[in-house]
Amino acid sequence: MFEMVNAGCSYIGCNQGDCYPQEFLPDLLTANQLGKFPYDQLIKTYPARDIEKAAQDIHSGKTVKAVLLWD
């Protein structure tokens, strides 16, 4: 980290929605179209009855975003 400061670099990120959606969302969609942000690979759906499996997959790193589907 110290090397970044000495080199004049800065790190700018977004945490839990801390962004300006009118700019950020179009940027994400463009990145997806260019193959640079495959968000569909981060999401996995599970039937709601498989909530334990979804939690295990998150903790193991098998999926990033588990989405429960209710019948």
MOKA-V332863 format. One record per residue. N is the residue number from 1. RES is the residue in one small letter. PSI is psi in degrees with one decimal (* if undefined). D_FIRST is the distance of its C-alpha to the first C-alpha in whole Angstrom. Layout:
n->{N N}
res->{RES RES}
psi->{PSI PSI}
d_first->{D_FIRST D_FIRST}
//
This chain:
n->{1 2 3 4 5 6 7 8 9 10 11 12 13 14 15 16 17 18 19 20 21 22 23 24 25 26 27 28 29 30 31 32 33 34 35 36 37 38 39 40 41 42 43 44 45 46 47 48 49 50 51 52 53 54 55 56 57 58 59 60 61 62 63 64 65 66 67 68 69 70 71}
res->{m f e m v n a g c s y i g c n q g d c y p q e f l p d l l t a n q l g k f p y d q l i k t y p a r d i e k a a q d i h s g k t v k a v l l w d}
psi->{-41.0 -36.7 -35.8 -40.3 -45.6 -30.2 -2.7 16.9 155.9 151.0 121.5 125.9 -176.7 128.8 117.5 48.2 7.9 76.6 175.8 98.0 -33.2 -25.1 -42.2 -45.4 -45.7 -34.8 -42.3 -42.6 -39.9 -44.2 -38.0 -43.6 -30.9 0.1 16.1 -10.9 82.6 72.6 -27.2 -22.2 -10.5 -15.8 136.0 134.9 149.0 143.2 145.8 -31.3 -15.6 31.7 -36.4 -42.2 -41.7 -43.8 -41.2 -42.3 -35.2 -48.5 -31.8 -13.5 6.7 -31.3 155.6 -44.9 110.1 130.5 121.7 133.8 126.0 127.0 *}
d_first->{0 4 5 5 7 9 10 11 10 10 10 13 15 18 19 22 24 22 23 26 28 31 28 25 28 30 27 26 30 29 27 29 32 30 29 25 25 28 28 31 30 28 31 34 37 39 42 42 44 41 38 38 37 35 33 33 31 28 28 28 26 29 29 26 29 32 35 38 41 44 48}
//
